[in-house]
Amino acid sequence: MFEICKNDNLVFTLLEVLTEKVTTSSDPSKKQLFGELESAVPVTTFLFLAKLFARNRQHIIDLATGGVVPEGEVTVRILHILANVTGLFEHYTRITNNTPFLECVVKILNEINTKQPIKFDQPKEEVTPDGSFAIRRELIRVITNMSCKNKPHQDKVRLLGGVHTVLNHCVVDQQNPYLSQWSLVALRMLMDNNPENQDIIRGLQNQNIVNNEDMKKLGIEVTK
């Protein structure tokens, strides 16, 4: 199976189409046509893709930091598929509860932002969109989905330094709204019923790195 997935992009195209059809369609007739997603594509397939993604993590890092990796297109497709699947909470709990995969994603995002940093207090006009933005967005989508009402995962992201990294991506607004929007949703998921993560924002406020007005503009309010 590894050789098929490595060499045949058609496999991933078909998976994307199937995932998108079932995820986005509210038409009962279409759901009957495609059937239940977990029946059509077993969870073991996505667990395999998560392992394959982790194995090829350097492709993502290199592509997001200006490298040229022709074979990286497949890995990017895998990331997109997994960003969709991790949002299917009721269907694929073995994916959404896959802590090693979440840890891999957070570490990749941290490394990308270390090599090509975006900072929360950086003026928006100084943030130039590049090819990494789509990759960053998909990584943050995964963090958002896997942190939703999942305190162990919220804590894991914090312990890996991911809360700060996600906050930094909230700065990108008019130039790439989808990245900032997903970052905002991720930040809300990470702080939901999680006092420890909320304390990080309070600490930044106390250091005047961010202020309450900044947070309010982002739709987030943390009471001191």
Accessible surface in RSA format (square Angstrom, percent):
REM  Atomic radii and reference values for relative SASA: ProtOr
REM  Chains: A
REM  Algorithm: Lee & Richards
REM  Probe-radius: 1.40
REM  Slices: 20
REM RES _ NUM      All-atoms   Total-Side   Main-Chain    Non-polar    All polar
REM                ABS   REL    ABS   REL    ABS   REL    ABS   REL    ABS   REL
RES MET A   1   126.06  65.3  83.03  54.9  43.04 102.5  55.70  47.4  70.36  93.2
RES PHE A   2    60.39  30.2  57.36  35.5   3.03   7.9  57.36  34.8   3.03   8.7
RES GLU A   3   103.03  59.2 101.62  76.9   1.41   3.3  62.34 120.6  40.69  33.2
RES ILE A   4   102.18  58.1  97.22  72.4   4.96  12.0 102.11  73.5   0.07   0.2
RES CYS A   5     1.87   1.4   1.87   2.1   0.00   0.0   0.00   0.0   1.87   2.0
RES LYS A   6   118.57  57.8 101.43  62.2  17.14  40.8  56.02  50.4  62.55  66.6
RES ASN A   7   108.61  74.9  74.82  72.3  33.79  81.4  31.55  75.9  77.06  74.5
RES ASP A   8    57.96  40.6  55.61  55.3   2.35   5.6  15.05  35.4  42.91  42.8
RES ASN A   9    55.49  38.3  52.42  50.7   3.07   7.4  16.56  39.9  38.92  37.6
RES LEU A  10   104.49  58.2  98.69  70.6   5.80  14.6 101.33  71.2   3.16   8.5
RES VAL A  11    40.40  26.6  38.06  34.5   2.34   5.6  39.73  34.5   0.67   1.8
RES PHE A  12     0.00   0.0   0.00   0.0   0.00   0.0   0.00   0.0   0.00   0.0
RES THR A  13    52.84  37.6  52.84  53.6   0.00   0.0  44.77  60.1   8.07  12.2
RES LEU A  14   106.87  59.5 102.96  73.7   3.92   9.8 103.34  72.6   3.53   9.5
RES LEU A  15    17.75   9.9  17.16  12.3   0.59   1.5  17.74  12.5   0.01   0.0
RES GLU A  16    35.09  20.1  34.95  26.4   0.14   0.3  11.14  21.6  23.94  19.5
RES VAL A  17    71.71  47.2  67.48  61.1   4.23  10.2  71.66  62.3   0.04   0.1
RES LEU A  18    32.31  18.0  32.03  22.9   0.28   0.7  32.20  22.6   0.12   0.3
RES THR A  19     0.09   0.1   0.09   0.1   0.00   0.0   0.00   0.0   0.09   0.1
RES GLU A  20    57.55  33.0  57.44  43.5   0.12   0.3  34.83  67.4  22.72  18.6
RES LYS A  21    85.42  41.7  82.80  50.8   2.62   6.2  37.28  33.6  48.14  51.3
RES VAL A  22    21.82  14.4  15.74  14.2   6.08  14.7  17.18  14.9   4.64  12.6
RES THR A  23    57.41  40.8  31.20  31.6  26.21  62.5  33.05  44.4  24.36  36.8
RES THR A  24   100.68  71.6  67.52  68.5  33.16  79.0  57.84  77.7  42.84  64.8
RES SER A  25    18.56  15.7   5.96   8.0  12.59  29.0  13.41  28.6   5.15   7.2
RES SER A  26   107.13  90.5  80.91 108.0  26.22  60.4  49.79 106.0  57.34  80.3
RES ASP A  27    57.88  40.5  52.71  52.5   5.17  12.2  21.37  50.3  36.51  36.4
RES PRO A  28    94.84  69.1  89.94  82.0   4.89  17.8  94.38  77.9   0.46   2.8
RES SER A  29    66.91  56.5  57.75  77.1   9.16  21.1  47.79 101.8  19.13  26.8
RES LYS A  30    93.89  45.8  92.65  56.8   1.24   3.0  43.40  39.1  50.50  53.8
RES LYS A  31    94.70  46.2  90.77  55.7   3.93   9.4  36.58  32.9  58.12  61.9
RES GLN A  32   149.33  83.5 120.50  88.1  28.83  68.6  45.28  96.4 104.05  78.9
RES LEU A  33   139.52  77.7 107.95  77.2  31.57  79.4 115.47  81.1  24.05  64.7
RES PHE A  34    59.44  29.7  44.94  27.8  14.50  37.7  49.31  29.9  10.13  29.0
RES GLY A  35    30.61  37.7   0.00   N/A  30.61  37.7  28.96  79.5   1.65   3.7
RES GLU A  36    96.54  55.4  91.37  69.1   5.16  12.3  40.14  77.6  56.40  46.0
RES LEU A  37     1.55   0.9   1.08   0.8   0.47   1.2   1.20   0.8   0.35   0.9
RES GLU A  38    67.64  38.8  56.18  42.5  11.45  27.3  30.84  59.6  36.80  30.0
RES SER A  39    91.27  77.1  57.44  76.7  33.83  77.9  39.66  84.5  51.61  72.3
RES ALA A  40    51.53  47.4  14.66  22.6  36.87  83.9  26.61  37.5  24.93  66.0
RES VAL A  41     8.42   5.5   7.99   7.2   0.43   1.0   8.42   7.3   0.00   0.0
RES PRO A  42    68.56  50.0  66.94  61.0   1.62   5.9  68.56  56.6   0.00   0.0
RES VAL A  43    29.86  19.6  27.27  24.7   2.59   6.2  27.27  23.7   2.59   7.0
RES THR A  44    78.78  56.0  73.39  74.4   5.39  12.8  59.24  79.6  19.53  29.5
RES THR A  45    21.95  15.6  19.92  20.2   2.03   4.8  10.08  13.5  11.87  17.9
RES PHE A  46     0.00   0.0   0.00   0.0   0.00   0.0   0.00   0.0   0.00   0.0
RES LEU A  47    28.28  15.7  28.13  20.1   0.15   0.4  28.16  19.8   0.12   0.3
RES PHE A  48    46.08  23.1  42.79  26.5   3.29   8.6  45.38  27.5   0.70   2.0
RES LEU A  49     0.61   0.3   0.61   0.4   0.00   0.0   0.61   0.4   0.00   0.0
RES ALA A  50     2.52   2.3   1.81   2.8   0.71   1.6   1.84   2.6   0.68   1.8
RES LYS A  51   148.73  72.6 141.10  86.6   7.64  18.2  88.31  79.5  60.42  64.4
RES LEU A  52     4.57   2.5   3.56   2.5   1.00   2.5   4.24   3.0   0.32   0.9
RES PHE A  53     0.00   0.0   0.00   0.0   0.00   0.0   0.00   0.0   0.00   0.0
RES ALA A  54    37.56  34.5  31.30  48.3   6.26  14.2  31.72  44.7   5.85  15.5
RES ARG A  55   152.09  63.9 116.98  59.6  35.11  83.6  57.08  78.0  95.01  57.6
RES ASN A  56    36.42  25.1  33.53  32.4   2.89   7.0   2.89   7.0  33.53  32.4
RES ARG A  57    74.39  31.2  74.39  37.9   0.00   0.0  29.59  40.4  44.79  27.1
RES GLN A  58    86.32  48.3  86.19  63.0   0.13   0.3  49.44 105.2  36.88  28.0
RES HIS A  59    35.07  19.2  35.07  24.4   0.00   0.0  19.63  20.2  15.45  18.0
RES ILE A  60     0.00   0.0   0.00   0.0   0.00   0.0   0.00   0.0   0.00   0.0
RES ILE A  61     1.10   0.6   1.10   0.8   0.00   0.0   1.10   0.8   0.00   0.0
RES ASP A  62    44.99  31.5  43.71  43.5   1.28   3.0   8.07  19.0  36.92  36.8
RES LEU A  63    46.53  25.9  33.62  24.1  12.91  32.5  33.62  23.6  12.91  34.8
RES ALA A  64     1.95   1.8   0.00   0.0   1.95   4.4   0.00   0.0   1.95   5.2
RES THR A  65    32.34  23.0  12.22  12.4  20.12  47.9   5.00   6.7  27.33  41.3
RES GLY A  66    66.06  81.5   0.00   N/A  66.06  81.5  35.92  98.6  30.15  67.5
RES GLY A  67    33.21  41.0   0.00   N/A  33.21  41.0  23.59  64.7   9.62  21.6
RES VAL A  68   136.60  89.9 107.74  97.5  28.86  69.5 109.98  95.6  26.62  72.2
RES VAL A  69    19.17  12.6  12.84  11.6   6.33  15.3  14.26  12.4   4.91  13.3
RES PRO A  70   108.84  79.3  81.52  74.3  27.32  99.3  95.45  78.8  13.39  83.2
RES GLU A  71   103.29  59.3  90.59  68.5  12.70  30.2  54.11 104.7  49.18  40.2
RES GLY A  72     0.00   0.0   0.00   N/A   0.00   0.0   0.00   0.0   0.00   0.0
RES GLU A  73    89.85  51.6  84.71  64.1   5.14  12.2  35.04  67.8  54.81  44.8
RES VAL A  74    20.04  13.2  20.04  18.1   0.00   0.0  20.04  17.4   0.00   0.0
RES THR A  75     1.69   1.2   1.69   1.7   0.00   0.0   0.00   0.0   1.69   2.6
RES VAL A  76    45.95  30.2  45.82  41.5   0.13   0.3  45.82  39.8   0.13   0.3
RES ARG A  77    54.88  23.0  53.87  27.5   1.00   2.4  11.95  16.3  42.92  26.0
RES ILE A  78     0.40   0.2   0.40   0.3   0.00   0.0   0.40   0.3   0.00   0.0
RES LEU A  79     0.44   0.2   0.44   0.3   0.00   0.0   0.44   0.3   0.00   0.0
RES HIS A  80    53.87  29.4  53.87  37.4   0.00   0.0  37.24  38.4  16.63  19.4
RES ILE A  81     0.05   0.0   0.00   0.0   0.05   0.1   0.05   0.0   0.00   0.0
RES LEU A  82     0.00   0.0   0.00   0.0   0.00   0.0   0.00   0.0   0.00   0.0
RES ALA A  83     0.34   0.3   0.00   0.0   0.34   0.8   0.00   0.0   0.34   0.9
RES ASN A  84    12.49   8.6   8.55   8.3   3.95   9.5   2.14   5.1  10.35  10.0
RES VAL A  85     0.00   0.0   0.00   0.0   0.00   0.0   0.00   0.0   0.00   0.0
RES THR A  86     0.00   0.0   0.00   0.0   0.00   0.0   0.00   0.0   0.00   0.0
RES GLY A  87    26.84  33.1   0.00   N/A  26.84  33.1  12.53  34.4  14.31  32.0
RES LEU A  88    24.24  13.5  20.94  15.0   3.30   8.3  24.24  17.0   0.00   0.0
RES PHE A  89    86.74  43.4  81.22  50.3   5.52  14.4  81.28  49.3   5.46  15.6
RES GLU A  90   161.95  93.0 127.86  96.7  34.10  81.2  52.30 101.2 109.65  89.5
RES HIS A  91    75.10  41.0  55.78  38.8  19.33  49.4  31.26  32.2  43.84  51.0
RES TYR A  92     1.25   0.6   0.24   0.1   1.02   2.6   1.25   0.9   0.00   0.0
RES THR A  93    71.35  50.7  69.80  70.8   1.55   3.7  42.59  57.2  28.76  43.5
RES ARG A  94   140.90  59.2 128.66  65.6  12.24  29.1  58.53  80.0  82.37  49.9
RES ILE A  95     0.00   0.0   0.00   0.0   0.00   0.0   0.00   0.0   0.00   0.0
RES THR A  96    11.16   7.9  10.83  11.0   0.33   0.8   6.27   8.4   4.88   7.4
RES ASN A  97    86.02  59.3  69.65  67.3  16.36  39.4  23.55  56.7  62.46  60.4
RES ASN A  98    29.93  20.6  23.74  22.9   6.20  14.9   8.70  20.9  21.24  20.5
RES THR A  99    45.21  32.2  44.53  45.1   0.68   1.6  27.66  37.2  17.55  26.5
RES PRO A 100    98.99  72.1  89.91  82.0   9.08  33.0  93.22  77.0   5.77  35.9
RES PHE A 101     6.70   3.3   1.99   1.2   4.70  12.2   5.91   3.6   0.79   2.3
RES LEU A 102     0.00   0.0   0.00   0.0   0.00   0.0   0.00   0.0   0.00   0.0
RES GLU A 103    47.11  27.0  47.11  35.6   0.00   0.0   7.03  13.6  40.08  32.7
RES CYS A 104    11.54   8.7   8.72   9.7   2.82   6.6  10.39  26.3   1.15   1.2
RES VAL A 105     0.00   0.0   0.00   0.0   0.00   0.0   0.00   0.0   0.00   0.0
RES VAL A 106     0.20   0.1   0.20   0.2   0.00   0.0   0.20   0.2   0.00   0.0
RES LYS A 107    83.96  41.0  80.02  49.1   3.94   9.4  39.54  35.6  44.42  47.3
RES ILE A 108     0.00   0.0   0.00   0.0   0.00   0.0   0.00   0.0   0.00   0.0
RES LEU A 109     0.44   0.2   0.44   0.3   0.00   0.0   0.44   0.3   0.00   0.0
RES ASN A 110    31.26  21.6  29.17  28.2   2.09   5.0  21.42  51.5   9.85   9.5
RES GLU A 111    58.58  33.6  53.35  40.4   5.23  12.4  23.91  46.3  34.66  28.3
RES ILE A 112     0.00   0.0   0.00   0.0   0.00   0.0   0.00   0.0   0.00   0.0
RES ASN A 113    11.89   8.2  10.64  10.3   1.25   3.0   2.15   5.2   9.74   9.4
RES THR A 114   108.33  77.0  85.42  86.6  22.91  54.6  67.80  91.1  40.53  61.3
RES LYS A 115   106.79  52.1  76.46  46.9  30.34  72.2  58.32  52.5  48.47  51.6
RES GLN A 116    61.77  34.5  56.84  41.5   4.93  11.7  27.46  58.5  34.31  26.0
RES PRO A 117    73.66  53.7  57.35  52.3  16.32  59.3  57.35  47.3  16.32 101.4
RES ILE A 118     8.09   4.6   8.09   6.0   0.00   0.0   8.09   5.8   0.00   0.0
RES LYS A 119   117.13  57.1 117.13  71.9   0.00   0.0  59.56  53.6  57.57  61.3
RES PHE A 120    28.64  14.3  19.75  12.2   8.89  23.1  19.75  12.0   8.89  25.4
RES ASP A 121   101.10  70.8  71.83  71.5  29.27  69.2  31.27  73.6  69.83  69.6
RES GLN A 122    46.15  25.8  38.97  28.5   7.18  17.1  14.46  30.8  31.68  24.0
RES PRO A 123    60.30  43.9  48.07  43.8  12.22  44.4  60.30  49.8   0.00   0.0
RES LYS A 124    95.65  46.7  92.49  56.7   3.17   7.5  47.59  42.8  48.07  51.2
RES GLU A 125   140.78  80.8 111.86  84.6  28.92  68.9  63.30 122.4  77.48  63.3
RES GLU A 126   108.32  62.2  85.90  65.0  22.42  53.4  33.91  65.6  74.42  60.8
RES VAL A 127     5.36   3.5   3.32   3.0   2.04   4.9   5.30   4.6   0.05   0.1
RES THR A 128   103.50  73.6  92.09  93.4  11.41  27.2  65.22  87.6  38.28  57.9
RES PRO A 129    59.03  43.0  43.36  39.5  15.67  57.0  43.58  36.0  15.45  96.0
RES ASP A 130    68.43  47.9  48.08  47.9  20.35  48.1  42.40  99.8  26.03  26.0
RES GLY A 131    65.06  80.2   0.00   N/A  65.06  80.2  43.06 118.2  21.99  49.3
RES SER A 132     2.16   1.8   0.46   0.6   1.70   3.9   0.46   1.0   1.70   2.4
RES PHE A 133     6.29   3.1   5.89   3.6   0.39   1.0   5.96   3.6   0.32   0.9
RES ALA A 134    48.77  44.8  46.08  71.1   2.69   6.1  46.84  66.0   1.93   5.1
RES ILE A 135    11.46   6.5  10.46   7.8   1.01   2.4  11.44   8.2   0.02   0.0
RES ARG A 136     1.78   0.7   1.78   0.9   0.00   0.0   0.00   0.0   1.78   1.1
RES ARG A 137    61.46  25.8  61.46  31.3   0.00   0.0   5.04   6.9  56.43  34.2
RES GLU A 138     8.15   4.7   8.15   6.2   0.00   0.0   7.47  14.5   0.68   0.6
RES LEU A 139     0.00   0.0   0.00   0.0   0.00   0.0   0.00   0.0   0.00   0.0
RES ILE A 140     0.00   0.0   0.00   0.0   0.00   0.0   0.00   0.0   0.00   0.0
RES ARG A 141    31.26  13.1  31.26  15.9   0.00   0.0   4.24   5.8  27.02  16.4
RES VAL A 142     0.00   0.0   0.00   0.0   0.00   0.0   0.00   0.0   0.00   0.0
RES ILE A 143     0.08   0.0   0.08   0.1   0.00   0.0   0.08   0.1   0.00   0.0
RES THR A 144     6.12   4.4   6.02   6.1   0.11   0.3   6.07   8.2   0.05   0.1
RES ASN A 145    15.96  11.0  13.61  13.2   2.35   5.7   0.57   1.4  15.39  14.9
RES MET A 146     1.58   0.8   0.00   0.0   1.58   3.8   0.76   0.6   0.82   1.1
RES SER A 147     0.01   0.0   0.01   0.0   0.00   0.0   0.01   0.0   0.00   0.0
RES CYS A 148    35.91  27.2  24.81  27.7  11.09  26.1   1.72   4.4  34.19  36.9
RES LYS A 149   173.22  84.5 134.70  82.6  38.52  91.7 103.00  92.7  70.22  74.8
RES ASN A 150    27.15  18.7  23.50  22.7   3.66   8.8   9.78  23.5  17.37  16.8
RES LYS A 151    81.52  39.8  76.71  47.1   4.82  11.5  63.63  57.3  17.90  19.1
RES PRO A 152    96.98  70.7  86.09  78.5  10.89  39.6  91.16  75.3   5.82  36.2
RES HIS A 153     4.09   2.2   4.09   2.8   0.00   0.0   1.72   1.8   2.37   2.8
RES GLN A 154     2.79   1.6   2.79   2.0   0.00   0.0   0.00   0.0   2.79   2.1
RES ASP A 155    29.22  20.5  29.22  29.1   0.00   0.0   9.97  23.5  19.25  19.2
RES LYS A 156    57.35  28.0  56.33  34.6   1.02   2.4  14.70  13.2  42.65  45.4
RES VAL A 157     0.00   0.0   0.00   0.0   0.00   0.0   0.00   0.0   0.00   0.0
RES ARG A 158    53.17  22.3  43.04  21.9  10.13  24.1  13.44  18.4  39.73  24.1
RES LEU A 159   132.96  74.0  98.54  70.5  34.42  86.5 102.21  71.8  30.76  82.8
RES LEU A 160    43.23  24.1  25.79  18.5  17.43  43.8  30.80  21.6  12.42  33.4
RES GLY A 161    31.31  38.6   0.00   N/A  31.31  38.6  26.60  73.0   4.71  10.6
RES GLY A 162     0.55   0.7   0.00   N/A   0.55   0.7   0.55   1.5   0.00   0.0
RES VAL A 163     0.43   0.3   0.43   0.4   0.00   0.0   0.43   0.4   0.00   0.0
RES HIS A 164    81.76  44.7  80.94  56.3   0.82   2.1  61.96  63.9  19.80  23.0
RES THR A 165    12.07   8.6  11.55  11.7   0.52   1.2   0.52   0.7  11.55  17.5
RES VAL A 166     0.00   0.0   0.00   0.0   0.00   0.0   0.00   0.0   0.00   0.0
RES LEU A 167     4.83   2.7   4.83   3.5   0.00   0.0   4.83   3.4   0.00   0.0
RES ASN A 168    33.77  23.3  33.77  32.6   0.00   0.0   0.00   0.0  33.77  32.6
RES HIS A 169     0.00   0.0   0.00   0.0   0.00   0.0   0.00   0.0   0.00   0.0
RES CYS A 170     4.05   3.1   0.00   0.0   4.05   9.5   0.00   0.0   4.05   4.4
RES VAL A 171     6.56   4.3   3.32   3.0   3.23   7.8   6.56   5.7   0.00   0.0
RES VAL A 172     0.71   0.5   0.00   0.0   0.71   1.7   0.71   0.6   0.00   0.0
RES ASP A 173    62.04  43.5  60.76  60.5   1.28   3.0   5.63  13.2  56.41  56.3
RES GLN A 174   164.69  92.1 135.77  99.2  28.92  68.9  44.95  95.7 119.75  90.8
RES GLN A 175    74.46  41.6  46.48  34.0  27.97  66.6  29.86  63.6  44.59  33.8
RES ASN A 176    30.56  21.1  28.21  27.3   2.36   5.7   2.99   7.2  27.57  26.6
RES PRO A 177    53.35  38.9  53.35  48.6   0.00   0.0  53.35  44.0   0.00   0.0
RES TYR A 178   141.05  65.9 141.04  80.2   0.01   0.0  92.74  69.7  48.31  59.6
RES LEU A 179     0.00   0.0   0.00   0.0   0.00   0.0   0.00   0.0   0.00   0.0
RES SER A 180     6.05   5.1   6.05   8.1   0.00   0.0   2.57   5.5   3.47   4.9
RES GLN A 181    92.73  51.9  91.20  66.7   1.53   3.6  33.71  71.8  59.02  44.8
RES TRP A 182    74.23  29.8  73.48  35.6   0.74   1.7  57.17  30.5  17.05  27.7
RES SER A 183     0.00   0.0   0.00   0.0   0.00   0.0   0.00   0.0   0.00   0.0
RES LEU A 184    29.64  16.5  29.64  21.2   0.00   0.0  29.64  20.8   0.00   0.0
RES VAL A 185    54.33  35.7  54.31  49.2   0.02   0.0  54.33  47.2   0.00   0.0
RES ALA A 186     0.01   0.0   0.00   0.0   0.01   0.0   0.01   0.0   0.00   0.0
RES LEU A 187     0.00   0.0   0.00   0.0   0.00   0.0   0.00   0.0   0.00   0.0
RES ARG A 188    92.49  38.8  86.98  44.3   5.51  13.1  44.70  61.1  47.79  29.0
RES MET A 189    47.64  24.7  47.64  31.5   0.00   0.0  39.72  33.8   7.92  10.5
RES LEU A 190     0.10   0.1   0.10   0.1   0.00   0.0   0.10   0.1   0.00   0.0
RES MET A 191    14.76   7.6  13.78   9.1   0.98   2.3  13.97  11.9   0.79   1.0
RES ASP A 192    49.68  34.8  39.96  39.8   9.72  23.0  14.29  33.6  35.39  35.3
RES ASN A 193   124.07  85.6 103.29  99.8  20.79  50.1  32.25  77.6  91.82  88.8
RES ASN A 194     0.00   0.0   0.00   0.0   0.00   0.0   0.00   0.0   0.00   0.0
RES PRO A 195    78.11  56.9  78.02  71.1   0.09   0.3  78.11  64.5   0.00   0.0
RES GLU A 196    74.00  42.5  69.90  52.9   4.09   9.7  33.99  65.7  40.01  32.7
RES ASN A 197     0.00   0.0   0.00   0.0   0.00   0.0   0.00   0.0   0.00   0.0
RES GLN A 198    45.79  25.6  45.79  33.5   0.00   0.0   3.68   7.8  42.11  31.9
RES ASP A 199    77.18  54.1  70.16  69.8   7.02  16.6  25.13  59.1  52.05  51.9
RES ILE A 200    31.43  17.9  22.87  17.0   8.57  20.6  29.97  21.6   1.46   4.0
RES ILE A 201     0.00   0.0   0.00   0.0   0.00   0.0   0.00   0.0   0.00   0.0
RES ARG A 202    58.60  24.6  58.60  29.9   0.00   0.0  24.89  34.0  33.71  20.4
RES GLY A 203    23.09  28.5   0.00   N/A  23.09  28.5  22.68  62.2   0.41   0.9
RES LEU A 204    13.65   7.6  13.47   9.6   0.18   0.5  13.47   9.5   0.18   0.5
RES GLN A 205     4.29   2.4   0.32   0.2   3.97   9.5   0.22   0.5   4.06   3.1
RES ASN A 206   104.57  72.1  75.76  73.2  28.81  69.4  28.68  69.0  75.89  73.4
RES GLN A 207   117.93  65.9  91.46  66.8  26.47  63.0  41.53  88.4  76.40  57.9
RES ASN A 208   132.23  91.2 104.21 100.7  28.02  67.5  25.79  62.1 106.44 102.9
RES ILE A 209    78.31  44.6  64.55  48.1  13.76  33.2  69.85  50.3   8.46  23.0
RES VAL A 210     1.54   1.0   0.14   0.1   1.40   3.4   1.53   1.3   0.01   0.0
RES ASN A 211    74.01  51.0  72.70  70.3   1.32   3.2  30.61  73.7  43.40  41.9
RES ASN A 212    46.45  32.0  42.90  41.5   3.56   8.6  20.44  49.2  26.01  25.1
RES GLU A 213   102.57  58.9 102.32  77.4   0.25   0.6  50.25  97.2  52.32  42.7
RES ASP A 214    39.70  27.8  37.28  37.1   2.42   5.7   3.85   9.1  35.84  35.7
RES MET A 215     0.00   0.0   0.00   0.0   0.00   0.0   0.00   0.0   0.00   0.0
RES LYS A 216    96.58  47.1  78.05  47.9  18.52  44.1  37.49  33.7  59.09  62.9
RES LYS A 217   171.88  83.9 132.27  81.2  39.62  94.3  88.10  79.3  83.78  89.2
RES LEU A 218    30.31  16.9  26.73  19.1   3.58   9.0  29.07  20.4   1.25   3.4
RES GLY A 219    51.33  63.3   0.00   N/A  51.33  63.3  29.70  81.5  21.63  48.4
RES ILE A 220     7.20   4.1   3.71   2.8   3.48   8.4   6.71   4.8   0.49   1.3
RES GLU A 221   116.16  66.7  84.65  64.0  31.51  75.0  23.77  46.0  92.39  75.4
RES VAL A 222     8.69   5.7   3.36   3.0   5.32  12.8   6.23   5.4   2.46   6.7
RES THR A 223   107.67  76.6  96.65  98.0  11.02  26.3  71.48  96.0  36.18  54.7
RES LYS A 224   153.13  74.7  97.62  59.9  55.51 132.2  83.49  75.1  69.64  74.2
END  Absolute sums over single chains surface
CHAIN  1 A    11010.6       9155.8       1854.8       6138.6       4872.0
END  Absolute sums over all chains
TOTAL         11010.6       9155.8       1854.8       6138.6       4872.0
